[in-house]
């Protein structure tokens, strides 16, 4: 627990284009900042954001940081050199995978394993699936192979034995031998990170962890050093992909958990906003400069999955907020493929050089440029621009893009926006319709610098009746850092028929998991008002491969209660009952959340001034309209605006399509009837 009340707290999120900051001052007032991300070293953007907010690191009691350092490292393969020691006969598990292909259709595509074969070494050892020793560990072989990997220049090491989840004794002993030799702390034991029975997913998760450990550790150490030099004396909290935070001093040990740090912070901010707004079901749509992240919040609780795959062949089986990402962001580049088809993304102009309209050297048309050409963005209100770029220069780029398609510049720009919407709509359907959720039962929570530009059109595409835009949509991810709680997740595999598991064993496993996670939360160093615990069983019918997450009502459930909960969850997902097939309890998962003091979102709103700014030509629904331009911050509670209209604010622009209408609620949110 904290030793004193946190008075000045800053949430800082690093995105692909901008680094955002939301800070609560000692008097409860809010400061905000939005600065370009320093891609070469994100710490520069973090320090610049603090300065732009008119404060210093020394004045801050707590900094909560969401980072894309590990995500970018994996996607760009800028990783540490990793060696792996595994059970004899299982050297190639990471390449064999699950018999999938990089591309579902055709025999094209390639796959490069995270750990090349020459750095994967075998040693004699074997446990069976129940944890009994079949072959003793060859300790001399472990030492020999570890020294060989070290001699080949490996910086991080993974110890990954076949059935270590059932009995980790061999893996623990191999880790002791390795740590006595290895020159740094970058040694990952597969079972310690993920005690799950699937050796491919467990091995890949451990390998990702080892590969990003040095990257994250160096970045966090550098950031902490720079903050300390500027007078910040307290520990830093880092967002994890599960929507919680961990102290910076401990984050590198389980670095893979930060892979979805940035997207998770936005979902947590959405959950906090929805809770205070009285909305329980929403689909979040975070459109930034590089990509769009989509997630589902049902009953006020974000969906969590332990089956994330960040790229082909890289499943990470750790509990994380279930976010689907598509390469359609404001900076996504529009291009014509070899078949003459218009494409958008996944390549992005990022923050440097950025879209053409940023005037920082970008030459290829992007989604942001399309929005500007069609009157949806004000060229005089763009952030982080270099030289002044005229609309005619953007028009020329789209004229060149559209020429092979027989389109004029505005037609090409409109097609780019429509195609980006199609990509985002597909992601929304993946988190809703594909899981048995009817989008008509949800609101669309739109945020990110570009999300509100597309939100109404997206809602109409999918049939979502209401769009909710928070007061600071472009700073929502930073707000998520500000409101995030501490959280720890622990998972253990049983993988036995439910009828074969004693109720006392269920209670014992859940109790042990609770104790371990609670101790980690209490050591977090931030102010915690209360601790909440949730338990989940991951189950399947015998013979099936997919898992269903089943919330457990207590830490001492009866088998009948677990069986009933599983059957209800299975029917809700598939509308099928299978009473003749036995249920298997694969994993038990425990989440312990340390709730930090609630943040009153009304502190974000305010402003004043003249709400009506004038008129601008707006292209929507395939034609041009005369649209009213409004200053969003100047709209008071209860104000109503009808489309077509453009609502501008410092961190985002909201487009009201013709026929839509927006009302300002008590928290300053825009509630838009699509």
Protein Blocks (a to p, Z undefined) as FASTA:
>chain_A
ZZbdcfbdcdddddfkbccdddddfkopacdddddddfklmklmmmmmmmmnopafklpm
bdcdddfklmmmmmnopacdddddddehilmmmmnmnopafblgdjedcdddfbdfklpc
cddddddfkopafbdcdfklmmmmmmmmmmnopabdcdddfklmmomklmmmmmmmmmmm
mmbfbdcdfklmoccfblklmmmmmmmmmmmmmmmmmmmmmmmmmmmmnopabdcddddf
kopacdfklmmmmmmlmmmmmmmmmmmmmmmmmmmnopabdcdddddfkbccddddeehi
acddfkbcfbghiacdddddddddddddfklccdddfkopacehjbdekjbnbjfklono
pabdcfklmmmmnopacfklcghiabdcdfklmmmmmmmmmmmnopafklmmmmmmmmmm
mmmmmmmmmmmmmnopafklpccddedjklmmmmmmmmmmnopabdcddfblmlmmmmmm
mmpccdddddddfkpafklpcfklmmmmmmmmmmmmmmmmmmnopacfbdcddddddddd
ehiabdcddddfbfbdcfklmmmmmmmmmmmmnopacfkbccddfbdcdddddddddddf
klmggcedjfbgbdcdddeehiacddddddfklpcghiacddddddddfkbccdddehia
cdddfkopacddZZ
